[in-house]
Each structure stands twice: as C-alpha cells, then as structure tokens.
Amino acid sequence: MTTMDIRGADQGFETGLGALTPTQMKVLEGVNLGLLNKQIAHDLGIAEATVKAHMTALMRKLNVHNRTQAAIAAQSLAQGLRSAGR
C-alpha cells in the first residue's frame, strides 16, 4: 500500500465518520471503550438489536468489516485530529 493509498483511505474514513448519526457516534464511542453491545444498549437506553443495527450501518459507512476495525479506525482518526490541533 502506498502513501497515497493510505491518504485516500483516511479521507474515505473521515467522510464516513462525518456521515455518522449522533447515536452511531455514541455506539462507536462505546465500542472504543470496549463495551459489549448489551452494555452500550443499557447506557443509551435502547435495545441491543438497535445497537447491532447501528453497528452494521456505521461499519458500512466507515468501510470496515468488523467492530475491531471500526474502533481502530476511529482511534487513528481521533489521534490524528489531536495531533493536527497542536
């Protein structure tokens, strides 16, 4: 993978992150904290099935294949945003 490929992937992820709904962002935050779907559902006051639906939608928007990739991508972006703010 070239540097250009990585930059393109980062830009695609940032675009996908911007397309997430507020609830999807909260679900992603829960995933980043290592919470189970059941715990995320309880914290947000929604059904576990709804959390699963949000996970499916946000993984599609972020173009990732599992929750681990979603968490890693979100952490990478957050780290990049912190670095850019310095």
Backbone hydrogen bonds, N-H to C=O, Kabsch-Sander energy under -0.5 kcal/mol:
donor,donor_aa,acceptor,acceptor_aa,energy
6,I,2,T,-2.0
7,R,3,T,-2.5
8,G,4,M,-2.4
9,A,5,D,-2.3
10,D,6,I,-2.6
11,Q,7,R,-2.5
12,G,8,G,-2.2
13,F,9,A,-2.3
14,E,10,D,-2.7
15,T,11,Q,-2.3
16,G,12,G,-2.2
17,L,13,F,-3.0
18,G,14,E,-2.0
19,A,15,T,-0.9
19,A,16,G,-0.5
20,L,17,L,-1.2
25,M,21,T,-2.3
26,K,22,P,-1.9
27,V,23,T,-2.4
28,L,24,Q,-2.5
29,E,25,M,-2.2
30,G,26,K,-2.0
31,V,27,V,-2.2
32,N,28,L,-2.5
33,L,29,E,-1.5
34,G,31,V,-1.7
35,L,30,G,-2.5
40,I,36,L,-2.6
41,A,37,N,-2.8
42,H,38,K,-2.1
43,D,39,Q,-2.5
44,L,40,I,-2.3
45,G,41,A,-1.3
46,I,41,A,-2.2
51,V,47,A,-1.7
52,K,48,E,-2.2
53,A,49,A,-2.0
54,H,50,T,-2.5
55,M,51,V,-2.6
56,T,52,K,-2.4
57,A,53,A,-2.3
58,L,54,H,-2.9
59,M,55,M,-2.5
60,R,56,T,-1.8
61,K,57,A,-2.3
62,L,58,L,-2.3
63,N,59,M,-0.7
63,N,60,R,-0.6
64,V,59,M,-2.3
70,A,66,N,-1.9
71,A,67,R,-2.5
72,I,68,T,-2.6
73,A,69,Q,-2.6
74,A,70,A,-2.4
75,Q,71,A,-2.4
76,S,72,I,-2.5
77,L,73,A,-2.3
78,A,74,A,-2.6
79,Q,75,Q,-2.5
80,G,76,S,-2.2
81,L,77,L,-2.5
82,R,78,A,-2.2
83,S,79,Q,-2.3
84,A,80,G,-2.2
85,G,81,L,-1.5
86,R,83,S,-0.9
